[in-house]
Amino acid sequence: MRARRLLVAGVLWTAPLTAQAPGRDSVGDTTARSDTAPLTLVRETFSYRGGGRDPFISLLKSGDVRPLITDLKLVTVVYDARYSTRSVVVLRDITTGRRYRAKAGDVIGRLRVTQIRPREVVFTVQEFGYERQQTLSLAKQEEMP
């Protein structure tokens, strides 16, 4: 294997010397040869065109993790008293109009859905290394007489 590497290295080393025109001295030749192109390096780039947040941008650099609890409005609660893990809430971001469907344990930005009750949802908000709980409730319905 070592002999093969030396042979390949020797062929690559002698290749530029054999490519010279006969009778030309490599020391005295100061003109650029036109048969060799300049070496160009091309770097691969990537741009994300998916929905939502770009996953390649650091959240720490942006400083703003959306949605905030104040931007969310509780639209619907589908509550299952028998199997609470099947309960689902629908939230709407009032700034962007985006809708979120979440179950207990789902994470939306810095918010984690902790508990779903018949008319409200409890979030655990993680900010600056601390956790606090906050509740969003459905708007009260007016009864028709």
C-alpha positions as CSV (number, residue, x, y, z in Angstrom):
1,M,0.0,0.0,0.0
2,R,2.9,2.4,0.8
3,A,4.5,1.6,-2.5
4,R,1.3,2.5,-4.3
5,R,1.1,5.9,-2.5
6,L,4.7,6.6,-3.4
7,L,4.1,5.7,-7.0
8,V,1.0,7.9,-7.2
9,A,2.9,10.8,-5.5
10,G,5.8,10.3,-7.9
11,V,3.5,10.5,-11.0
12,L,1.8,13.6,-9.7
13,W,5.1,15.2,-8.9
14,T,6.6,14.6,-12.3
15,A,3.5,15.4,-14.3
16,P,4.1,19.2,-14.4
17,L,7.7,18.6,-15.5
18,T,6.7,16.5,-18.4
19,A,4.0,18.9,-19.5
20,Q,6.6,21.6,-20.3
21,A,7.5,22.4,-23.9
22,P,10.8,20.8,-25.0
23,G,13.8,23.1,-24.8
24,R,12.2,25.5,-22.3
25,D,13.9,26.0,-18.9
26,S,11.4,26.2,-16.0
27,V,13.7,28.6,-14.1
28,G,13.9,31.2,-16.8
29,D,10.2,31.0,-17.8
30,T,8.5,34.0,-16.2
31,T,5.4,34.2,-18.4
32,A,2.1,32.7,-17.3
33,R,1.1,29.6,-19.2
34,S,-2.3,29.8,-20.8
35,D,-3.0,26.0,-20.7
36,T,-3.6,26.0,-16.9
37,A,-6.7,27.6,-15.5
38,P,-6.7,29.4,-12.2
39,L,-8.0,27.3,-9.3
40,T,-11.4,28.3,-8.1
41,L,-13.1,27.0,-5.0
42,V,-16.9,26.8,-4.8
43,R,-18.5,26.6,-1.4
44,E,-21.8,24.9,-1.0
45,T,-24.6,27.1,0.5
46,F,-28.0,26.3,1.9
47,S,-31.1,28.4,2.3
48,Y,-34.1,27.1,4.1
49,R,-37.5,27.8,2.4
50,G,-39.7,25.7,4.7
51,G,-42.6,26.9,6.8
52,G,-42.1,28.5,10.2
53,R,-38.8,29.4,11.8
54,D,-35.4,28.7,10.1
55,P,-33.9,25.8,12.1
56,F,-30.3,26.9,11.3
57,I,-30.6,30.3,13.0
58,S,-29.7,30.3,16.7
59,L,-32.5,31.3,19.0
60,L,-29.9,32.9,21.3
61,K,-28.8,35.3,18.6
62,S,-32.4,36.4,17.6
63,G,-33.3,37.2,21.2
64,D,-37.0,36.9,20.4
65,V,-38.7,33.5,20.7
66,R,-42.2,33.5,19.3
67,P,-45.0,33.1,20.2
68,L,-45.2,34.8,23.5
69,I,-48.0,34.0,25.9
70,T,-49.5,37.4,25.3
71,D,-49.7,36.8,21.6
72,L,-51.8,33.6,21.9
73,K,-55.5,33.3,22.1
74,L,-57.3,30.1,23.1
75,V,-59.8,29.3,20.4
76,T,-60.9,25.7,21.1
77,V,-60.6,23.1,23.8
78,V,-61.5,19.5,23.0
79,Y,-61.5,18.0,26.5
80,D,-61.7,14.2,27.2
81,A,-62.4,13.7,30.9
82,R,-61.9,9.9,30.6
83,Y,-58.5,10.0,28.8
84,S,-56.8,13.3,29.5
85,T,-53.9,12.6,27.1
86,R,-56.4,12.7,24.2
87,S,-57.4,16.3,25.0
88,V,-56.4,18.9,22.4
89,V,-56.4,22.7,22.3
90,V,-56.3,25.1,19.4
91,L,-54.5,28.4,19.8
92,R,-54.2,31.3,17.4
93,D,-51.3,33.8,17.3
94,I,-52.9,37.2,17.0
95,T,-49.8,38.8,15.6
96,T,-49.2,36.4,12.7
97,G,-52.5,34.6,12.4
98,R,-50.8,31.2,12.7
99,R,-52.8,28.4,14.4
100,Y,-51.3,25.9,16.8
101,R,-52.8,22.5,17.7
102,A,-51.3,21.1,20.9
103,K,-51.7,18.3,23.4
104,A,-50.3,18.0,26.9
105,G,-46.4,17.9,26.7
106,D,-46.2,19.8,23.4
107,V,-43.7,22.7,23.2
108,I,-44.5,25.9,21.3
109,G,-41.5,28.3,21.5
110,R,-40.7,28.7,25.2
111,L,-44.1,27.4,26.2
112,R,-44.8,23.8,27.2
113,V,-48.4,22.7,27.5
114,T,-48.6,21.3,31.0
115,Q,-52.3,20.6,31.6
116,I,-55.6,20.9,29.6
117,R,-58.7,21.6,31.6
118,P,-62.3,21.9,30.2
119,R,-62.2,25.7,29.6
120,E,-58.5,26.5,29.9
121,V,-54.9,25.4,29.2
122,V,-51.9,25.7,31.6
123,F,-48.5,26.5,30.2
124,T,-45.1,26.2,31.8
125,V,-43.1,29.2,30.5
126,Q,-39.3,28.9,30.5
127,E,-37.5,32.3,30.6
128,F,-34.0,33.1,31.8
129,G,-33.5,29.7,33.4
130,Y,-36.7,30.0,35.5
131,E,-40.0,28.3,35.0
132,R,-43.4,29.7,35.8
133,Q,-47.0,28.6,35.1
134,Q,-49.5,30.7,33.3
135,T,-53.1,29.9,32.2
136,L,-55.1,30.8,29.1
137,S,-58.9,30.6,29.3
138,L,-61.6,30.6,26.8
139,A,-63.5,33.9,26.4
140,K,-66.8,33.8,28.3
141,Q,-69.8,33.2,26.1
142,E,-72.9,35.4,26.3
143,E,-76.1,33.5,26.8
144,M,-79.0,34.2,24.5
145,P,-82.3,34.8,26.4
